[in-house]
C-alpha cells in the first residue's frame, strides 16, 4: 500500500454514487474477495460523499480536493466507530464504494453554526445494499495505533488537562496519512 489521495482509486464512469464509508478493520472480515472483485454487503449507516453542500462549502476545491475532504470526514467518523467498539482494531478505516444513488440520502448541512450539525459531506445509506464492489480502502498504518489509543484514553479522562490532551491527540491522528489499498490488496491491509 502507498499513500494516495481518494480520487486515485480507479473510478468507473457509471451512475452510482461514490461514498466514503467509515468502518473498523474487523468489518473487512465480512468482505468476499474473488479474482475480479471484493464484495461487501453494506447495512444502513452514515457515510460521506461529494455533495452539493460540500461543493458550496469548499468552492475553491476541484473534484479531487472535494473527494479528499469527504474521505477525511469519513476518517474522523471511523475514529468514533473505533471508540465505540472496544474489540475493534485501533486503526481508522475508510472504504470507498459506489452504491445506487437511490440507496443514499444527503444529510449534510452547510453554513451551520451548530458544531453538532452533520458535515456538508454527510450522507446516509438508507437500506441494505448487498454485494457492493469495494473500489479501495484507506487505513491507518500500524504505527498510528498508539495515537488512536491516546485519543481514546484522553476522551475518557476527566482531569483538568483532559481537553488539551484530547485536542493534542486528535491533532496527531489527523496529521497521519491514511494508506491506500486497491480492492485486490485487501489481504495486505496491516493490522496493528
FIVEXLUM-133836 format. One line per 3 residues: number of its first residue (from 1); for each residue x, y, z of N, C-alpha, C, CB. Coordinates in Angstrom, 1 decimal. Atoms other than C-alpha are relative to their C-alpha. Glycine has a CB too. Example, Ala and Ser with C-alpha at 12.3 -4.5 7.8 and 13.67 -1.06 7.14 Angstrom:
1) 0.9:-1.2:0.0:12.3:-4.5:7.8:0.9:1.2:0.0:-1.0:0.0:1.2 | -0.9:-1.1:0.0:13.7:-1.1:7.1:-0.8:1.1:0.8:0.4:0.5:-1.4;
REM end
This chain:
1) 0.8:-1.2:0.0:0.0:0.0:0.0:0.9:1.2:0.0:-0.9:0.0:1.2 | -0.7:-1.3:0.0:1.1:3.5:-0.7:-1.0:1.1:0.4:0.5:0.3:-1.4 | 0.8:-1.2:-0.4:-0.2:6.9:0.5:-0.6:0.6:-1.3:0.7:1.0:0.8;
4) 0.6:-0.5:1.2:-2.7:8.0:-2.2:-1.2:0.8:0.4:-0.3:-1.1:-1.0 | 1.3:-0.7:-0.2:-5.5:10.5:-2.3:-1.1:-0.8:-0.5:0.1:1.4:-0.6 | 1.2:0.8:0.3:-9.0:9.1:-2.5:-0.4:-0.1:-1.5:-1.2:0.5:0.7;
7) 0.4:0.0:1.3:-9.5:10.1:-6.1:0.8:-1.0:-0.9:0.1:1.3:-0.6 | -0.9:0.9:0.7:-6.7:7.7:-7.2:-0.6:-1.4:-0.1:1.3:0.1:0.6 | 0.7:1.3:0.1:-9.0:4.7:-6.7:-0.6:0.0:-1.4:-1.0:-0.2:1.1;
10) 0.5:0.0:1.4:-9.8:3.6:-10.2:-1.5:0.3:-0.1:0.3:-1.4:-0.6 | 1.4:-0.5:0.1:-13.0:5.5:-11.0:-0.7:-0.6:-1.2:-0.1:1.5:0.0 | 0.9:0.4:1.1:-15.7:4.0:-13.2:-0.9:1.1:-0.3:-0.7:-1.4:0.3;
13) 0.9:-1.0:0.4:-17.9:6.3:-15.1:-1.4:-0.6:-0.1:0.4:0.7:-1.4 | 1.3:0.6:-0.1:-21.3:5.0:-14.0:-0.9:0.9:0.8:0.0:-1.5:0.6 | 1.0:-0.8:-0.7:-24.4:6.3:-12.3:0.1:-0.1:1.5:-1.3:-0.3:-0.4;
16) 0.0:0.1:-1.4:-23.8:5.1:-8.8:0.7:1.1:0.7:0.6:-1.3:0.5 | -0.6:-1.1:-0.8:-22.8:7.5:-6.0:1.2:-0.6:0.7:-1.0:0.6:1.0 | -1.2:0.5:-0.8:-19.2:7.1:-4.7:-0.2:0.6:1.4:1.3:0.6:-0.7;
19) 0.1:-0.4:-1.4:-19.3:7.1:-1.0:1.3:-0.4:0.7:-1.2:-0.6:0.7 | -1.1:0.3:-0.9:-16.6:7.1:1.7:-0.6:-0.5:1.3:1.0:1.2:0.1 | 0.7:0.6:-1.1:-17.8:4.7:4.4:1.0:-0.2:1.2:-0.6:-1.3:-0.4;
22) -0.8:0.2:-1.2:-16.2:5.0:7.9:-0.3:-1.5:0.5:-0.3:1.0:1.1 | 0.2:1.4:-0.4:-15.6:1.5:9.2:1.1:-0.3:1.0:0.0:-1.0:-1.2 | -1.1:0.5:-0.8:-13.4:-0.6:11.5:0.6:-1.2:-0.7:-0.5:-0.4:1.5;
25) -0.7:1.1:0.8:-10.8:-3.1:10.3:-0.7:-1.3:0.1:1.4:0.0:0.5 | 0.7:1.4:-0.1:-12.7:-6.1:11.7:-1.2:-0.1:-0.9:-0.4:-0.2:1.4 | 1.1:0.1:1.0:-15.5:-5.3:9.3:0.4:-0.5:-1.3:-0.7:1.4:-0.2;
28) -0.5:0.6:1.3:-13.3:-6.3:6.4:0.0:-1.5:0.0:1.5:0.5:-0.2 | 0.1:1.5:-0.1:-13.6:-9.9:7.7:-1.2:-0.5:-0.8:0.0:-0.4:1.4 | 1.3:0.4:0.7:-17.1:-9.9:6.1:0.1:0.2:-1.5:-1.1:0.8:0.6;
31) -0.2:-0.2:1.5:-15.7:-9.0:2.6:0.3:-1.3:-0.7:1.1:1.1:-0.2 | -0.3:1.2:0.8:-15.7:-11.7:0.0:0.9:0.5:-1.2:-1.3:-0.7:-0.6 | -0.9:-0.4:1.0:-12.7:-11.4:-2.3:0.1:-1.1:-1.0:1.4:0.3:0.6;
34) -0.1:1.0:1.1:-12.7:-13.2:-5.7:1.1:0.6:-0.9:-1.3:-0.2:-0.7 | -1.0:-0.5:1.0:-10.4:-12.8:-8.7:-0.3:1.3:-0.6:0.2:-1.1:-1.0 | 0.4:-1.2:0.7:-12.4:-10.0:-10.1:-0.6:1.1:0.9:-1.0:-0.3:-1.1;
37) 0.6:-1.1:-0.8:-13.8:-8.0:-7.1:0.1:-0.4:1.5:-1.5:0.2:-0.4 | 0.2:0.1:-1.4:-14.0:-7.5:-3.4:-1.4:0.5:0.3:1.1:0.7:0.9 | 1.4:-0.4:-0.2:-17.7:-7.5:-2.4:-0.4:0.0:1.5:-0.9:-0.9:-0.8;
40) 0.4:-0.2:-1.4:-19.4:-6.4:0.8:-1.5:0.4:0.0:0.9:1.0:0.7 | 1.4:-0.5:-0.2:-23.0:-6.0:2.0:0.0:1.1:0.9:-0.9:-1.2:0.5 | 0.0:-1.2:-0.8:-23.5:-2.5:3.3:-1.3:0.2:0.6:0.4:1.2:-0.9;
43) 1.3:-0.3:-0.7:-26.1:-2.0:6.0:-0.2:1.5:0.1:0.1:-0.7:1.4 | 0.3:-1.4:-0.2:-27.8:1.3:6.6:1.0:0.6:1.1:-1.5:0.2:0.5 | -0.9:-0.7:-0.9:-25.3:3.7:8.2:0.4:1.3:-0.6:1.3:-0.9:0.3;
46) -0.5:-1.3:0.4:-23.6:7.1:7.9:1.2:-0.2:-0.9:0.3:0.9:1.1 | -1.2:0.0:0.9:-21.0:7.8:5.2:0.2:1.5:-0.4:-0.2:-0.9:-1.2 | -0.3:-1.4:0.5:-19.6:10.8:3.3:0.1:-0.1:-1.6:1.3:0.6:0.6;
49) -0.1:0.0:1.5:-19.7:11.8:-0.4:0.2:1.5:-0.4:-1.3:-0.6:-0.6 | 0.0:-1.3:0.5:-19.1:14.8:-2.6:-1.4:0.4:-0.3:0.9:0.1:-1.3 | 1.4:-0.5:0.1:-22.4:16.6:-2.2:0.0:1.4:-0.5:-0.7:-0.2:1.4;
52) 0.1:-1.4:0.4:-23.7:19.9:-3.4:0.3:0.9:1.2:-1.5:0.3:-0.4 | -0.3:-0.8:-1.2:-23.4:21.2:0.2:1.5:0.1:0.2:-0.6:-0.6:1.2 | -1.5:0.0:-0.2:-19.7:20.2:0.3:0.6:0.9:-1.1:0.6:-1.4:-0.1;
55) -0.5:-0.8:1.1:-19.1:21.8:-3.1:-0.2:1.5:0.3:-0.7:-0.4:-1.4 | 0.3:-1.5:-0.4:-20.7:25.1:-1.9:0.9:0.4:1.2:-1.5:0.2:0.3 | -0.9:-0.4:-1.2:-18.7:24.9:1.4:1.4:0.2:-0.4:-0.2:-1.1:1.0;
58) -1.4:-0.1:0.4:-15.4:24.5:-0.5:0.0:0.4:-1.5:0.7:-1.4:0.2 | 0.1:-0.4:1.4:-15.9:26.5:-3.7:1.3:0.0:-0.8:-0.6:1.3:0.0 | -1.2:-0.1:0.7:-12.2:26.7:-4.5:0.7:-1.4:-0.2:1.0:0.8:0.8;
61) -0.5:1.4:0.1:-11.7:22.9:-4.4:-0.4:-0.6:-1.3:-0.4:-0.9:1.1 | 0.4:0.7:1.1:-11.6:20.8:-7.5:-0.6:-1.4:0.4:1.2:-0.3:-1.0 | 0.7:1.3:-0.3:-13.2:17.3:-7.7:0.9:-0.8:0.9:-0.3:-0.8:-1.2;
64) -1.0:0.7:-0.8:-10.0:15.7:-6.2:0.0:0.5:1.4:1.4:0.1:-0.6 | 0.0:-0.6:-1.3:-10.0:18.1:-3.3:-1.3:-0.3:0.8:0.2:1.5:-0.1 | 1.3:0.3:-0.7:-13.7:17.5:-2.6:0.0:-1.4:0.4:-1.1:0.4:-1.0;
67) 0.0:1.4:-0.4:-13.2:13.8:-2.6:0.9:-0.2:1.2:0.5:-0.9:-1.2 | -0.9:0.0:-1.1:-10.3:14.2:-0.3:-0.6:0.5:1.3:1.3:0.8:-0.3 | 0.7:-0.5:-1.2:-12.4:16.3:2.1:-1.0:-1.0:0.5:-0.6:1.4:-0.4;
70) 1.0:0.9:-0.4:-15.2:13.8:2.1:0.7:-1.2:0.7:-0.9:-0.5:-1.2 | -0.7:1.2:-0.6:-12.7:10.9:2.8:0.5:0.4:1.4:1.1:-0.4:-0.9 | -0.5:-0.4:-1.3:-11.2:12.9:5.7:-1.1:0.0:1.1:0.7:1.4:-0.1;
73) 1.1:0.0:-1.0:-14.6:13.4:7.3:-0.4:-1.5:0.3:-1.3:0.7:-0.7 | 0.2:1.4:-0.2:-15.1:9.6:6.9:1.0:-0.6:1.0:-0.1:-0.8:-1.3 | -1.0:0.5:-0.9:-11.8:9.0:8.7:-0.3:0.5:1.4:1.4:0.6:-0.5;
76) 0.4:-0.5:-1.4:-13.0:11.2:11.6:-1.1:-0.8:0.6:-0.4:1.5:-0.1 | 1.1:0.8:-0.5:-16.2:9.2:11.8:0.5:-1.4:0.3:-1.1:-0.1:-1.0 | -0.6:1.3:-0.3:-14.1:6.0:11.7:0.6:0.0:1.4:1.0:-0.4:-1.1;
79) -0.5:0.0:-1.3:-12.3:7.1:14.8:-1.1:-0.1:1.1:0.8:1.4:0.2 | 1.1:0.1:-1.0:-15.6:7.5:16.6:-0.5:-1.4:0.0:-1.2:0.9:-0.5 | 0.4:1.4:0.1:-16.6:4.0:15.4:1.0:-0.9:0.8:-0.1:-0.5:-1.4;
82) -1.0:0.7:-0.7:-13.3:2.6:16.8:-0.2:0.2:1.5:1.4:0.4:-0.4 | 0.2:-0.4:-1.4:-14.0:4.4:20.1:-1.2:-0.8:0.6:-0.2:1.5:0.2 | 1.3:0.6:-0.5:-17.5:2.8:20.3:0.1:-1.5:0.0:-1.1:0.5:-0.8;
85) -0.2:1.5:0.1:-16.2:-0.8:19.6:1.3:-0.4:0.7:-0.1:-0.4:-1.5 | -1.3:0.3:-0.7:-13.7:-1.9:22.3:0.8:-1.1:-0.6:-0.4:-0.3:1.4 | -0.7:1.1:0.6:-12.8:-5.0:20.4:0.6:0.2:-1.4:-0.8:-1.3:0.0;
88) -0.5:-0.3:1.3:-12.1:-3.3:17.1:1.5:0.4:0.0:-0.9:1.1:-0.6 | -1.4:-0.5:0.1:-8.5:-2.8:15.9:0.0:1.5:0.1:0.6:-0.5:-1.3 | -0.1:-1.5:-0.2:-7.3:0.7:16.8:0.6:0.7:-1.2:0.9:0.2:1.3;
91) -0.4:-0.6:1.2:-6.9:1.9:13.3:-1.2:0.5:-0.8:0.9:-0.9:-1.0 | 1.1:-0.5:0.8:-9.1:4.2:11.2:-0.1:-0.7:-1.4:0.1:1.5:-0.2 | 0.2:0.6:1.3:-10.6:2.7:8.0:-1.1:0.7:-0.7:-0.4:-1.5:0.2;
94) 1.0:-0.6:0.9:-12.4:4.3:5.1:-0.1:-0.9:-1.2:0.4:1.5:-0.4 | 0.3:0.8:1.1:-14.0:2.1:2.5:-0.6:0.8:-1.1:-0.9:-1.3:0.4 | 0.6:-0.7:1.1:-14.6:3.6:-0.9:-0.8:-0.9:-0.9:1.1:0.7:-0.9;
97) 0.8:0.9:0.8:-17.5:2.1:-2.8:-1.0:0.9:-0.8:-0.8:-0.9:0.9 | 1.0:-0.6:0.8:-20.1:3.0:-5.3:-1.3:-0.7:0.2:0.3:0.1:-1.5 | 1.3:0.6:-0.3:-23.8:2.4:-4.4:-1.0:0.7:-0.8:-0.3:0.1:1.5;
100) 1.1:-0.7:0.8:-27.0:3.1:-6.2:-0.4:1.3:0.6:-1.2:-1.0:-0.1 | 0.3:-1.3:-0.4:-27.9:6.7:-6.0:-1.3:0.0:0.9:-0.3:0.9:-1.2 | 1.3:0.1:-0.8:-31.4:5.8:-4.6:0.2:-0.6:1.4:-1.0:-0.8:-0.7;
103) -0.3:0.6:-1.3:-29.8:4.0:-1.6:0.6:1.0:0.9:0.9:-1.2:-0.2 | -0.8:-1.0:-0.8:-28.2:7.2:-0.3:-0.9:1.3:0.1:1.4:0.3:-0.6 | 0.6:-1.3:-0.2:-29.7:10.3:1.2:1.0:1.0:0.5:-1.3:-0.1:0.9;
106) -0.9:-1.0:-0.5:-27.8:13.5:1.7:-0.5:0.6:1.3:0.2:1.2:-1.1 | 0.4:-0.5:-1.3:-27.9:14.7:5.3:0.9:1.2:0.4:0.0:-1.0:1.1 | -1.0:-1.1:-0.3:-25.0:17.2:5.3:-0.6:1.4:0.0:1.2:-0.1:-0.9;
109) 0.5:-1.3:-0.1:-25.7:20.7:6.3:1.1:1.0:-0.4:-0.5:0.4:1.4 | -1.0:-1.0:0.3:-24.0:23.8:5.1:-0.3:1.3:0.8:0.0:0.3:-1.5 | 0.1:-1.2:-0.7:-23.3:27.1:6.8:-0.8:-0.1:1.3:-0.8:1.0:-0.9;
112) 0.6:0.1:-1.3:-24.4:25.8:10.1:1.0:0.4:1.1:-0.5:-1.5:0.3 | -0.8:-0.4:-1.1:-23.1:27.4:13.3:0.0:-1.1:1.1:-0.5:1.3:0.6 | 0.1:1.0:-0.9:-24.1:24.3:15.2:1.1:-1.0:-0.2:-1.4:-0.8:-0.1;
115) -1.2:1.0:0.1:-20.9:22.2:15.9:-0.4:-1.4:0.0:0.9:0.3:1.1 | 0.5:1.4:0.0:-23.1:19.1:16.2:-0.7:-0.3:-1.3:-0.9:-0.3:1.2 | 0.7:0.2:1.3:-24.6:19.6:12.7:0.9:-1.0:-0.8:-0.2:1.3:-0.7;
118) -0.8:0.9:0.9:-23.6:17.0:10.1:0.9:0.7:-0.9:-1.0:-0.9:-0.8 | -0.9:-0.6:0.9:-20.7:17.7:7.9:-0.7:0.2:-1.3:1.3:-0.8:-0.1 | 0.7:-0.2:1.3:-21.6:19.1:4.4:0.1:-1.3:-0.9:0.6:1.2:-0.6;
121) -0.1:1.2:0.8:-20.4:15.7:3.0:-0.8:-1.2:0.5:1.5:-0.4:0.0 | 0.7:1.1:-0.7:-22.6:13.6:5.3:-1.2:-0.5:-0.9:-0.5:0.4:1.3 | 1.1:0.7:0.7:-24.9:11.1:3.6:-0.4:-1.2:0.9:0.4:-0.5:-1.4;
124) 0.5:1.1:-0.8:-26.9:8.2:5.0:-0.3:-1.1:-1.1:-1.3:0.3:0.8 | 0.4:1.2:0.8:-27.1:4.7:3.4:-1.3:-0.4:0.6:1.1:-1.1:0.0 | 1.4:0.1:-0.5:-30.9:4.2:3.7:-0.4:-1.5:0.1:-0.9:0.7:-0.9;
127) 0.5:1.4:0.0:-31.2:0.4:3.0:1.3:-0.9:-0.2:-1.0:-0.2:-1.1 | -1.1:1.0:0.2:-29.0:-2.7:3.0:0.2:-0.1:-1.5:-0.3:-1.3:0.6 | -0.4:0.1:1.4:-27.1:-2.8:-0.3:0.9:-1.2:-0.1:0.7:1.3:-0.6;
130) -0.8:1.2:0.1:-25.9:-6.4:-1.0:1.0:0.0:-1.1:-0.9:-1.2:-0.2 | -1.0:0.3:1.0:-22.8:-7.4:-2.9:0.5:1.3:-0.7:-0.7:-0.8:-1.0 | -0.6:-1.2:0.5:-21.3:-3.9:-3.3:1.5:-0.2:-0.3:-0.2:1.2:0.9;
133) -1.4:0.1:0.3:-17.9:-3.9:-5.1:0.8:1.1:0.7:0.2:0.0:-1.5 | -0.9:-0.9:-0.6:-15.2:-2.2:-3.0:0.9:0.6:-1.0:0.7:-0.6:1.2 | -0.9:-0.6:0.9:-13.2:0.3:-5.0:1.4:0.0:0.6:-0.4:1.5:-0.3;
136) -1.3:0.0:-0.7:-10.4:0.7:-2.5:-0.3:0.3:1.5:1.0:1.1:-0.6 | 0.1:-0.3:-1.4:-9.7:1.3:1.2:1.2:0.9:0.4:-0.1:-1.2:1.0 | -1.0:-0.9:-0.6:-7.7:3.9:3.2:0.1:-0.4:1.5:-0.2:1.5:-0.2;
139) -0.2:0.5:-1.4:-6.3:2.7:6.6:1.2:0.6:0.6:0.1:-1.6:0.0 | -1.2:-0.4:-0.8:-4.0:3.9:9.3:1.1:-1.0:-0.1:-0.4:0.3:1.4 | -1.1:0.9:-0.1:-0.6:2.4:9.3:0.1:-0.5:1.4:1.4:0.7:-0.4;
142) 0.0:0.5:-1.3:0.0:0.2:12.3:0.7:0.9:1.1:0.8:-1.4:0.0 | -0.7:-1.0:-1.0:2.3:2.9:13.9:-1.0:1.0:0.5:1.1:0.7:-0.7 | 1.0:-0.9:-0.5:-0.8:5.0:14.3:-0.8:-0.5:1.1:-1.0:0.4:-1.2;
145) 0.8:0.5:-1.1:-2.3:2.7:16.8:0.2:0.7:1.3:0.3:-1.5:0.2 | -0.3:-0.8:-1.2:-0.6:4.5:19.7:-0.7:1.3:0.1:1.5:0.1:0.2 | 0.6:-1.3:0.0:-2.0:7.8:18.6:-1.6:-0.2:0.1:0.3:0.7:-1.3;
148) 1.4:0.3:-0.1:-5.5:6.3:18.2:-0.4:-0.3:1.4:-0.5:-1.1:-1.0 | 0.2:0.4:-1.4:-5.3:4.8:21.7:0.1:1.2:0.9:1.0:-1.1:0.4 | -0.2:-1.2:-0.8:-4.1:8.2:23.0:-1.3:0.9:-0.1:1.2:0.8:-0.5;
151) 1.3:-0.7:0.2:-7.3:9.8:21.6:-1.1:-0.6:0.9:-0.5:0.0:-1.5 | 1.1:0.7:-0.8:-9.5:7.1:23.3:0.3:0.2:1.5:0.0:-1.5:-0.4 | -0.3:-0.2:-1.4:-7.7:7.5:26.6:-0.3:1.4:0.4:1.5:-0.3:0.3;
154) 0.3:-1.4:-0.3:-7.9:11.3:26.5:-1.5:0.3:0.0:0.7:0.9:-1.0 | 1.4:-0.2:0.0:-11.6:11.1:25.7:-0.7:-0.5:1.2:-0.6:-0.7:-1.2 | 0.6:0.5:-1.2:-12.2:9.1:28.8:0.5:0.7:1.3:0.4:-1.5:0.1;
157) -0.6:-0.7:-1.1:-10.1:11.4:31.0:-0.9:1.2:0.5:1.4:0.5:-0.3 | 0.7:-1.1:-0.5:-11.9:13.8:33.3:0.9:1.0:0.7:-1.1:-0.5:0.9 | -0.9:-0.8:-0.7:-8.8:15.5:34.6:0.0:1.5:-0.5:1.4:-0.5:-0.1;
160) 0.0:-1.5:0.3:-8.1:19.3:34.5:0.6:0.3:-1.4:0.8:0.7:1.0 | -0.6:-0.2:1.3:-6.0:18.9:31.3:-0.6:-0.9:-1.1:1.5:-0.2:0.1 | 0.6:1.0:0.9:-8.3:16.5:29.6:-0.3:0.5:-1.4:-1.3:-0.6:0.6;
163) 0.3:-0.5:1.3:-9.5:18.8:26.8:1.3:0.3:-0.8:-0.8:1.3:0.2 | -1.2:-0.3:0.7:-6.0:19.9:25.9:0.7:-1.3:-0.5:1.0:0.8:0.9 | -0.5:1.3:0.4:-4.8:16.3:25.9:-0.7:-0.7:-1.2:0.0:-1.0:1.2;
166) 0.8:0.6:1.1:-7.7:15.2:23.7:0.3:0.8:-1.3:-1.5:0.1:0.4 | -0.3:-0.8:1.2:-7.1:18.1:21.2:1.4:-0.4:-0.6:0.0:1.5:0.4 | -1.3:0.4:0.5:-3.4:17.2:21.0:0.0:-1.4:-0.6:1.0:0.1:1.1;
169) 0.0:1.4:0.5:-4.1:13.5:20.5:-0.8:0.0:-1.4:-0.7:-0.9:1.0 | 0.7:0.0:1.3:-6.7:14.2:17.8:0.8:0.7:-1.1:-1.4:0.8:0.2 | -0.9:-0.6:1.0:-4.3:16.5:16.0:1.1:-0.9:-0.5:0.7:1.3:0.6;
172) -1.0:1.0:0.4:-1.6:13.8:16.0:-0.6:-1.0:-1.0:0.6:-0.7:1.2 | 0.7:1.0:0.9:-4.1:11.3:14.5:-0.3:0.7:-1.4:-1.3:-0.5:0.6 | 0.4:-0.7:1.2:-5.3:13.9:12.0:1.2:0.3:-0.9:-0.7:1.3:0.3;
175) -1.2:-0.3:0.8:-1.7:14.6:10.8:0.5:-1.3:-0.7:1.1:0.6:0.9 | -0.4:1.3:0.6:-1.3:10.9:9.9:-0.6:-0.2:-1.4:-0.2:-1.2:0.9 | 0.5:0.3:1.3:-1.7:9.9:6.3:-0.7:-1.4:0.1:1.0:0.0:-1.1;
178) 0.6:1.3:0.1:-4.0:7.0:5.5:0.6:-0.7:-1.2:-1.6:0.1:-0.1 | -0.6:0.7:1.1:-2.5:4.3:3.4:-1.1:-0.5:-0.9:0.8:-1.2:0.6 | 1.0:0.4:1.0:-4.3:3.4:0.2:0.2:-1.5:-0.5:0.1:0.9:-1.3;
181) 0.0:1.4:0.5:-5.1:-0.2:-0.8:-1.1:-0.2:-1.0:-0.1:-1.0:1.1 | 1.0:0.4:1.0:-6.8:-1.3:-4.0:-0.8:-1.2:0.5:0.7:-0.4:-1.4 | 0.8:1.1:-0.4:-9.6:-3.8:-3.6:0.7:-1.3:0.0:-1.3:-0.1:-0.8;
184) -0.7:1.2:0.2:-7.3:-6.5:-4.8:1.1:-0.2:1.1:0.6:-0.1:-1.4 | -1.0:0.1:-1.0:-4.9:-5.8:-1.9:-0.5:-0.1:1.4:0.9:1.2:-0.1 | 0.6:0.0:-1.4:-7.3:-6.2:1.0:0.7:-0.9:0.9:-1.5:-0.3:-0.1;
187) -0.7:1.0:-0.9:-5.4:-9.2:2.3:1.3:0.6:0.5:0.3:-1.3:-0.8 | -1.3:-0.7:-0.4:-2.3:-6.9:2.6:-0.2:1.1:1.0:0.7:0.5:-1.2 | 0.2:-1.1:-0.9:-4.0:-4.3:4.8:0.6:-0.4:1.4:-1.5:0.3:0.1;
190) -0.6:0.3:-1.3:-1.9:-4.2:8.0:-0.9:0.3:1.2:1.3:0.9:0.2 | 0.8:-0.2:-1.2:-3.5:-4.6:11.4:1.0:0.2:1.1:-1.0:-1.1:0.2 | -1.0:-0.3:-1.1:-1.7:-3.1:14.4:-0.3:-0.8:1.2:-0.1:1.4:0.4;
REM end
